[in-house]
Amino acid sequence: MISTTTVKLDPRKQLGFRLNLVLLCVLCFYLITTAYSICVLWQQAQEFKNLSNIHFERAIHAAELSRDAEQIASQALEKMIIQDYSNVYYQSLSNTPGKVFESIRSKLYANTPKEQAILNDIDNMTKPYFKTLKILDSYLLKEQHLALQQKFISKSLRNLQVAIPTGEDLAPQQQFFSNLFLKAINITVLVQNSTSRGELQRQKNNLSALMANMYYMNKLSPSQSSLLNDLQQTSEQAFSIRQRFQSQHLATLSAIRQTRQYAQRLSATSFDFYMLLKNATSKATQKHDALIRQVIINIVLFSIAFLVLTAFAYWFIQHYLIYRLHRLNSVMLKHVNGLTVPIPQTGSDEIAAMGKAFSIFVEATEVAKRTSIEARKEVENTNAKLIELNQSLQTLSHTDDLTQISNRRHFFQYLTSYWEKAILGNYDVSLIMIDLDWFKLFNDRYGHQAGDKCLFQVSQIFKDEVDHAKGMVARYGGEEFIVLLPNTNQYDALVFANQLSKKVKETNIIHEGSQKGRVTLSLGIASHNPKKGDDLDKLIQLADQALYQAKHNGRDQVSESVIILGSPPELS
């Protein structure tokens, strides 16, 4: 093994020193170019501040003045379109907007006689414009009041509609009155939305005819008369308010048109002032743009130089650090995967020291690996023998020697485990007890070797059928067998038991000592849906009793226990 030595690296040859030196150079260049750019941009900001104070601010105020004149008229039109008459959100058209307009106008001043003339025109048009706004404001408030009265009438109509009785159980005269009354309410509702005087008059004539029909009906009840009077008063109020609303709306539209004309004239004059300021601003901006272009050219040149330095730093890091680390990492991975390749150790920096240290580690690892492999082989051979022995012992402990199916002890272990699972999952459990008929006579006539062969042959038939049903069969003792059918009710267990009996008969094992002349089966069935606290042994006892009953009744048959599935006996 190579001895370990302490290597002291020259600080100037260390990767950290070289990398820090490169990054420091790049950083210094970046700080110098950034400081220059900030200085130039500060000068530009000062120039731009002067430009904005002299020209931009006046141009912006002129644009705002033109916009506000148009916006106030637009607000009036918007209120007419959306009919926004809410007491909470209604705002005057001439108060706050007027103050904003006057505030912006106070910030404007003229630098030339032409600008002063335009400002004088704006001042001359402002007073009549806001006067028309006040008139329009009063008209909108009147429409608001009428709209609220219309809402109250609509509420009264809904109350009348709820109060009138309807339904198939009404007398014909009452039904006729209710229909006319509802039609009158609908016409009154239409009156609320009528848009022309002609339409309003037609609705009024229709309602008058309906009201006359209802008033001249025979034997009106007091409640009907009261409802009819209320409807008469409500409809008259609806017609009156709607007529006033239409008249007021026409007056409001006229005020809107006049306000719009003043707004257009004021907006056009404000826009002319804005264009004068815009032209002056444009000349000052062109001068500022020339200076900005020069700054941009300088920044581009500095950026190119910065990119060159950054590329050099990237090459240095890639070549002297990333490439060598990647190579050392690749060699380490190959050694981990079992490949023996040369370890790079050239150089006098940290990466070279890592390569030398790794070579020492690899040599030590190889020695330990050879020792470990030899010890592991011995352990694996011992474990394989133990596993093989355990499997043999487990098979012997679970299997009946003669029939090569599960023995009684293994069967009851599995049955106990499944019994708990059936309780939790609410599954049915069916047991079948099987006995070979007159088997003692079979042994006496043919000998025990033939009897053993017969037991093996029959048990394999049982195993094939039970495995197909995903159950379990075991030798219970002598010529008796027991079958577990999981999640199977008593009817399906009966079908399965008859199938087993049929299969054994089809095998046609000769048994001259039997009345049937061949080997047959007696089978007893017991099924149950177990609950917590039920006794498993009781179910086995019931299956055994059913088997006894089958033998008592003459053998070669299937007998069921007296359990009725769905009404199980207590197995506690």
ZICOR-V677077 format. One record per residue. N is the residue number from 0. SS is DSSP state (alpha for helix, beta for strand, coil for the rest). NEAR is the number of other C-alpha atoms within 12 Angstrom. Layout:
n=(N N)
ss=(SS SS)
near=(NEAR NEAR)
//
This chain:
n=(0 1 2 3 4 5 6 7 8 9 10 11 12 13 14 15 16 17 18 19 20 21 22 23 24 25 26 27 28 29 30 31 32 33 34 35 36 37 38 39 40 41 42 43 44 45 46 47 48 49 50 51 52 53 54 55 56 57 58 59 60 61 62 63 64 65 66 67 68 69 70 71 72 73 74 75 76 77 78 79 80 81 82 83 84 85 86 87 88 89 90 91 92 93 94 95 96 97 98 99 100 101 102 103 104 105 106 107 108 109 110 111 112 113 114 115 116 117 118 119 120 121 122 123 124 125 126 127 128 129 130 131 132 133 134 135 136 137 138 139 140 141 142 143 144 145 146 147 148 149 150 151 152 153 154 155 156 157 158 159 160 161 162 163 164 165 166 167 168 169 170 171 172 173 174 175 176 177 178 179 180 181 182 183 184 185 186 187 188 189 190 191 192 193 194 195 196 197 198 199 200 201 202 203 204 205 206 207 208 209 210 211 212 213 214 215 216 217 218 219 220 221 222 223 224 225 226 227 228 229 230 231 232 233 234 235 236 237 238 239 240 241 242 243 244 245 246 247 248 249 250 251 252 253 254 255 256 257 258 259 260 261 262 263 264 265 266 267 268 269 270 271 272 273 274 275 276 277 278 279 280 281 282 283 284 285 286 287 288 289 290 291 292 293 294 295 296 297 298 299 300 301 302 303 304 305 306 307 308 309 310 311 312 313 314 315 316 317 318 319 320 321 322 323 324 325 326 327 328 329 330 331 332 333 334 335 336 337 338 339 340 341 342 343 344 345 346 347 348 349 350 351 352 353 354 355 356 357 358 359 360 361 362 363 364 365 366 367 368 369 370 371 372 373 374 375 376 377 378 379 380 381 382 383 384 385 386 387 388 389 390 391 392 393 394 395 396 397 398 399 400 401 402 403 404 405 406 407 408 409 410 411 412 413 414 415 416 417 418 419 420 421 422 423 424 425 426 427 428 429 430 431 432 433 434 435 436 437 438 439 440 441 442 443 444 445 446 447 448 449 450 451 452 453 454 455 456 457 458 459 460 461 462 463 464 465 466 467 468 469 470 471 472 473 474 475 476 477 478 479 480 481 482 483 484 485 486 487 488 489 490 491 492 493 494 495 496 497 498 499 500 501 502 503 504 505 506 507 508 509 510 511 512 513 514 515 516 517 518 519 520 521 522 523 524 525 526 527 528 529 530 531 532 533 534 535 536 537 538 539 540 541 542 543 544 545 546 547 548 549 550 551 552 553 554 555 556 557 558 559 560 561 562 563 564 565 566 567 568 569 570 571)
ss=(coil coil coil coil coil coil coil coil coil coil alpha alpha alpha coil alpha alpha alpha alpha alpha alpha alpha alpha alpha alpha alpha alpha alpha alpha alpha alpha alpha alpha alpha alpha alpha alpha alpha alpha alpha alpha alpha alpha alpha alpha alpha alpha alpha alpha alpha alpha alpha alpha alpha alpha alpha alpha alpha alpha alpha alpha alpha alpha alpha alpha alpha alpha alpha alpha alpha alpha alpha alpha alpha alpha alpha alpha alpha alpha alpha alpha alpha alpha coil coil coil coil coil coil coil coil coil coil coil coil coil alpha alpha alpha alpha alpha alpha alpha alpha alpha alpha alpha coil coil coil coil coil coil alpha alpha alpha alpha alpha alpha alpha alpha alpha alpha alpha alpha alpha alpha alpha alpha alpha alpha alpha alpha alpha alpha alpha alpha alpha alpha alpha alpha alpha alpha alpha alpha alpha alpha alpha alpha alpha alpha alpha alpha alpha alpha alpha alpha alpha alpha alpha alpha alpha alpha alpha coil coil coil coil coil coil coil coil alpha alpha alpha alpha alpha alpha alpha alpha alpha alpha alpha alpha alpha alpha alpha alpha alpha alpha alpha alpha alpha coil coil coil coil alpha alpha alpha alpha alpha alpha alpha alpha alpha alpha alpha alpha alpha alpha alpha alpha alpha alpha alpha coil coil coil coil coil coil alpha alpha alpha alpha alpha alpha alpha alpha alpha alpha alpha alpha alpha alpha alpha alpha alpha alpha alpha alpha alpha alpha alpha alpha alpha alpha alpha alpha alpha alpha alpha alpha alpha alpha alpha alpha alpha alpha alpha alpha alpha alpha alpha alpha alpha alpha alpha alpha alpha alpha alpha alpha alpha alpha alpha alpha alpha alpha alpha alpha alpha alpha alpha alpha alpha alpha alpha alpha alpha alpha alpha alpha alpha alpha alpha alpha alpha alpha alpha alpha alpha alpha alpha alpha alpha alpha alpha alpha alpha alpha alpha alpha alpha alpha alpha alpha alpha alpha alpha alpha alpha alpha alpha alpha alpha alpha alpha alpha alpha alpha alpha alpha alpha alpha alpha coil coil coil coil coil coil coil coil coil coil coil coil coil alpha alpha alpha alpha alpha alpha alpha alpha alpha alpha alpha alpha alpha alpha alpha alpha alpha alpha alpha alpha alpha alpha alpha alpha alpha alpha alpha alpha alpha alpha alpha alpha alpha alpha alpha alpha alpha alpha alpha alpha alpha alpha alpha alpha alpha alpha alpha alpha alpha beta coil coil coil coil coil coil beta coil alpha alpha alpha alpha alpha alpha alpha alpha alpha alpha alpha alpha alpha alpha alpha alpha alpha alpha coil coil beta beta beta beta beta beta beta beta beta coil coil alpha alpha alpha alpha alpha alpha alpha alpha coil alpha alpha alpha alpha alpha alpha alpha alpha alpha alpha alpha alpha alpha alpha alpha alpha alpha alpha alpha alpha alpha coil coil coil beta beta beta beta beta beta coil coil beta beta beta beta beta beta beta coil coil coil alpha alpha alpha alpha alpha alpha alpha alpha alpha alpha alpha alpha alpha alpha alpha alpha alpha alpha coil coil beta coil coil coil coil coil coil coil beta coil coil beta beta beta beta beta beta beta beta beta coil coil coil coil coil coil alpha alpha alpha alpha alpha alpha alpha alpha alpha alpha alpha alpha alpha alpha alpha alpha alpha coil coil coil coil beta beta beta beta coil coil coil beta coil coil beta coil coil coil coil coil)
near=(13 13 12 14 10 9 14 13 18 15 14 16 20 22 28 21 17 22 25 20 19 24 22 18 19 25 18 17 23 24 16 19 23 19 16 18 26 16 16 22 23 16 18 26 19 15 21 25 19 18 25 25 18 23 30 28 25 33 34 28 32 40 30 27 40 32 27 34 43 30 26 40 38 24 30 40 29 18 30 29 16 11 21 23 28 19 14 9 10 18 22 27 37 32 17 16 27 26 20 22 36 24 17 26 29 18 19 33 26 24 18 14 13 17 27 18 20 30 31 21 21 35 24 17 26 33 21 21 35 34 22 30 39 27 26 37 34 25 31 40 30 24 33 30 25 31 29 24 25 32 24 19 31 28 20 26 36 20 18 33 27 16 21 31 22 21 13 12 10 15 13 13 19 25 20 24 34 31 25 31 40 31 28 38 42 25 34 45 32 28 39 39 25 24 19 21 21 14 21 30 22 19 32 32 20 24 33 26 19 31 33 19 21 33 24 14 20 14 14 20 16 10 17 27 22 17 32 35 20 26 40 29 21 34 39 24 28 39 36 25 33 38 29 25 35 28 21 26 31 22 23 32 26 22 30 35 23 25 39 28 23 29 38 27 26 38 34 26 32 41 31 27 39 33 26 31 33 25 18 25 26 19 17 24 24 16 18 24 18 15 21 23 17 18 23 18 15 20 25 16 16 23 21 17 19 24 17 17 23 22 17 20 25 20 17 22 23 17 17 27 25 19 17 27 26 17 24 30 21 22 25 26 18 17 22 18 11 14 15 17 18 19 31 25 23 16 19 21 27 29 30 27 27 24 28 28 25 27 28 21 23 28 20 18 19 20 15 16 17 14 14 15 15 14 14 15 14 14 14 15 14 14 14 14 14 14 14 14 14 14 14 14 13 16 18 19 20 25 23 27 19 26 32 26 36 36 32 28 22 25 28 26 20 24 31 23 16 27 34 24 21 26 24 16 17 20 22 33 41 44 51 54 48 48 42 42 37 29 34 24 23 31 26 16 18 20 16 18 15 21 29 23 21 31 40 25 24 40 41 27 28 40 29 21 27 28 20 14 24 16 30 35 45 44 39 30 20 25 33 33 40 45 48 49 40 36 28 30 31 34 26 25 38 29 23 31 40 28 24 38 34 25 25 33 26 16 19 19 28 23 29 21 21 24 18 19 18 26 38 41 42 43 46 46 47 47 44 43 37 37 24 18 15 21 22 33 21 24 37 31 23 32 40 32 29 34 38 29 27 29 26 18 16 21 29 35 33 39 37 36 36 21 27 18 23 13 13 25 22 20 22 14)
//
